[in-house]
Amino acid sequence: MRGIMTKSSVLDQEKFWTIVRYLVELESDKSFEDICLELTLTKKQLHSFINFLKEVDCHLETYQKESKKILSPAKELPQIEMNFTLLEWLQFQAHFPAITSMHAKPFHEDVKKKLIDVEQEYANHDLFSPLETFSKLYSEKHLSLVGKAGLTDSVVEKVEQALVDHKALIVQVEQKTMEIYPRKIVYFDGDFNLIGESLEDQSLLNIKIESVSEISLRKIQWKPRFSKFEINEFVSSLRQMNENSVRLVLKIYDHQNFNLNLKYQFFENPCVFTNSHGEYIWAATIEPNKKIFQWLYELGSDVEILDPKEFKLEFLRYCETKVNKLA
């Protein structure tokens, strides 16, 4: 596959996509002078864009009218179609979290809308809902959440049951009763959080699980209004407001043993690449907590923390405390 580019790639520049959109969606003949003035380009730069589009099979014609050079819209734009087998479609959906992590990029919005449409059209082949159910039934380990005020296994058990059965919940928080459709449990801002859809006004909600005083299943089924992309972007927005998040960078020594099997943790903007020495580097925005430290502890010598240095020191203190307890 092609597409490895530097951090300052032209693809990250909003102006590049603004100009490409303008030229591809051009509807009538226009002079070079008017286009350059509108897009703040030189004629040389405009020629470069026209030649670039020609290389991707978008042919914009030019002609001379009196003393002015005129650009005509492309007579026909190619329509790109992709046919997937069921297996290929499931594998393609597995890329969605990584695609969602590009939400701040200038090329993301149109692709997001297109993928949401396709995801809804092929809802019967959705990967993530049955995968969540499968993971819960298949996993031999169940995360224990006891030991923190207001945070009990029974609350999480009810939420997970509702997730599996696609049922709504009646939740009481600070003497306020809410009816919600749960979407996922994630860890950020120092707590486990329930992300769900309000049955009252169809908005997205974030509820700290430790603040839940009562919870019960509601015997109705609910059809989700928000896609997986929109849920992940909502979580990303919440995470961005949290000052505790750090960008964790790891060197992976054993790629086969490296895993992201960390229940309820949310890895924002994850990416994997190779450096000039051919070594695998993994990075993601996370919120430091004991579960992250335990995950790294279990990975052991298979990974090395490259950055940030403060996180590495905190992790080493965690390891030292753990070893002392075992001694």
N, C-alpha and C positions, 0 to 999 in steps of 0.2 A: 504493500500500500504506500501511496505517496502522501505528502502533506505535512512532513516534519518541517517546521519553520521556527525562526527565532522569536524571542519574546516580543520584539517590536515588529512583528509581522504586519504587512499591509492589510491583512484580513481583519485586524483589530481596530483599524482606523474607520471611524464612522463616516468620514468624508468619502472614502473609497466606495462604500456601499450606497451612499446618497447619490453619487455620480452614476454608478452602474444602474441603479434603479431608474434614475431620470432618463438615461439613454435607452434602456430596454423598454421603458413604458412610453417613450416618445410617440405622440399620436399624429403630429403634423410636421410639415417641413419648417425648418427654422434655420436662421443664419448662424454661422459660427460666432459672429460678434455677440449676438443675443445670448447664445448658450454660454459663451465664456464669461459674459458679464453676470449672468444668472448664477453660474456655478463657481465664480471666482477662479477661473482657469486661464492659462495661456493657450494659444492655439496649438502649440507644441504638445502640451499636456492633453488637450482634447484629442489630438491625433493618436496619442498613446492609448487612450481609453478606447477609441474606435478600433484600433488594431487589436487590442486585447479582446474585445468582444467578438471580433472576427474570428479569433482563434478558438472561441467557445461556440462557434457556429451561429452567431448573431450578426448578420450582415447589414450594416447601416450604409446607405448609399450617399454619395456626395455629388454635387454638380455646381456649376458656376452660373449665377444669374446676375447679369450686368457686372458690377464690380464686387459682388458679394459671393462668398462660398456658402452653399446651402447643404444642410444635413437632412436626409429623408429617413423616416422610420423604417425599421426592418419590415419587409413585406410579409414574412412568416417567421414566427418564433417556434423553435422545437418544443415539443411536449415530452417530458421525460417520464417514462413508465417503468415501474419495477415490479416484477412478479416474484413472489416468495412461495416456497413450500411452507408447510406448517412449521417444520423445524427451523427453517431460516427466519421465519417471522418471530418465533419465540426467542431465537438468538439475537435478533435485531432489537427486540424489546429490552433485552438485558443491557443494551447500551443506553437506555433512556436516562438512568440516573446521571451518567456522565454527560449526556447531552443537556440535561436540565442544569447542570453545574455551569453551563456557558451562558446563563441568563443575562449577564451584564454585557455580553458581546453584541456589537451592532448588527450581526447577521442572524441573531437568535430568534427574534420575534416572529418572523414569517414562518420559519421552520417549526417553531412551537405550535403555531395555529394549525399548520398542515398536519403535524403529527397528532394533535388532539383530535382533528377531524377523522384521521385514519384510525386512531385508537378507538374512537366511538363507533366507527363503521364496522370494525372487526372486534366488537366487545366480547363476542362469544369465544374469542381466542386470546383474551387478556391473560398475560403471564402472571401479573403480580398478586391479584386476589387469591387465586388457587395456590400460588407459591407460599403466601403467608400462612394459609391453612395447612399446607403440606409441612412447612417448617415447624409449626407448632405441634403437629401430630408426630412427626418423625424425630424431632429433637429429643435426646435422652436427658438433657439438662433443662431444668427450669429455674430461672433467675429468682432468687429469694430476695424479697424487698422488705423483710421485717427489720425492726430495730430503729425505725425513724418515726417520729410522732405523726400520726395520721396516715402513714403509708403502710398498708398491709397487703398480704398476699391475696386476700379475698377481693379487694378492690381491683387489682390487676387481673385476677382470675375472671371477674365479671366482664371487664373490658375485653379480654382475649376471647371469652365465650361469645360476646356480641360481634367481635370481628370475624370469628369463624362462622357464626350463624347468620351474619348480615342483619343483625337486629339493632334496634335503637336502644338507648339507655336513658333512664331518669337519674340525674345526678344532682345532689345537693351540695352546694358550696357556699359557706358563710350565710346560711339561712336562706339562700336563694336556690330555687329548684329549676333545673333546666332539662330539656329533652334534646338529646343530641344523637347523631349517628357517628360512631367512632370510626376514625380512619387509620390512626397509627399511634404507637407510643414511642416517644423519642426522649433522649436525655440532652438537656441543655440548660444553661443558666443555673447550674447546680442542682437541678431536680429532674425527676421523671415527669414528663408532660403528656397529656392526652390531647391529641389533635382531632377535632371532630367538626361536623356540620350541624349548625343549629336547626332544629325542626321548625322553630318559630319564624325566623327571618331568613333562612337559607344562607347564613354567613358562616365563615370559618372561625372556629374558636380554639383557644389554647388554654387548657386547664391544668394547673399543677396538681398531680395526683395526691400529693400529701395534704392538699386543702379539701379533698373530698371527704365529707362526713357520712354520707349515705349514697348508695348506688344500687340500682335494680334494673333488670331487663324489662324492656317494654315489648309486649307481644305484637309488634307490627314490624313488617319489613320495609326497608327504605332504599330507594334507588339513589346512588350517589350523584350529586350535581357537579362535583369538582373532579377533574381528571388527576391522575398520578402526578403529572407535570405541575399542575397548579398547587397540589398539596406540598410537593417538594419545594416549590418556589416560596410558598408561605412559610415553611420551616426555615428556609434560607434567610428570609427577611427577618424572622425572629432572631436567628443566630447573629445576624449582622448588628443587631442592637445590643448584643452581649459583649462586654469588654473583656470577658475571660477567654475568648476564643484565640487560638494560636494556629499558625500554619506549621504543621508537623511534616518534616522531611526525613524519609528513611532511605538508607541504602539496603537493598534486598540481596542477601548472599545466596539464599536458597529459594528460588522462585516457586518451586513446587509446594513447599511447606508454608508459604506466605498465604494468609487467609484474612478475610474481613468478617469472620463469623462472630460478630460482637452485637448481641441482641440489644435493641433500643438505642444504640449509638448512631449518630447521624454524621456521616462524612460529607462535608461540603466541598465542592470543587475538587473531587479526587482526580488524580492523573498519574500515569506511569510513563516514564521515558527512559532512554538509555543515554549515558554520558559519553564522552569521547573515548573512554576506556571500555565501552561496551557493558558497563555495570547498570543494573536496573535501579532506578530511583523512583520512589513513590512519595506523593505529597497529597495532603488534604487538610482542610481547616477543621479543627476539632476543639472540644472543650475539655481541658485536663480534668480527669477524675480517676478514682481508684480502678474502675473497670478498664479504662484505657491503659493504665499502668500494669494491671494484671495481664492484659492481652499482650503487651510488649514483653513482660516478664516470661510468659509462656513461649513466645516466639524465640526468646533467648538469643543465641549467637547467629540465628538466621537473618537478623536485621541489625542495623546500626543507626542510631539517632544522629542525624547530621545537623538538624536545626529544629527549634531554637535552643540556644545554649541553656537558657533558664529552665526550660522544660526538661532538658537532659539532666540537669542537676537535681531537679525535683524528683525525677524518676530514679536516679541513683540513691537518693535518700529513702525512697519507697523500698527499693531493693535491700538496702542496708537494714531497714527496720524489719522487713520480712525475714531476712536471714537470721537476725538476732532472735526473732520469735521462734524460729525453728531450731536454734542452737540449744 
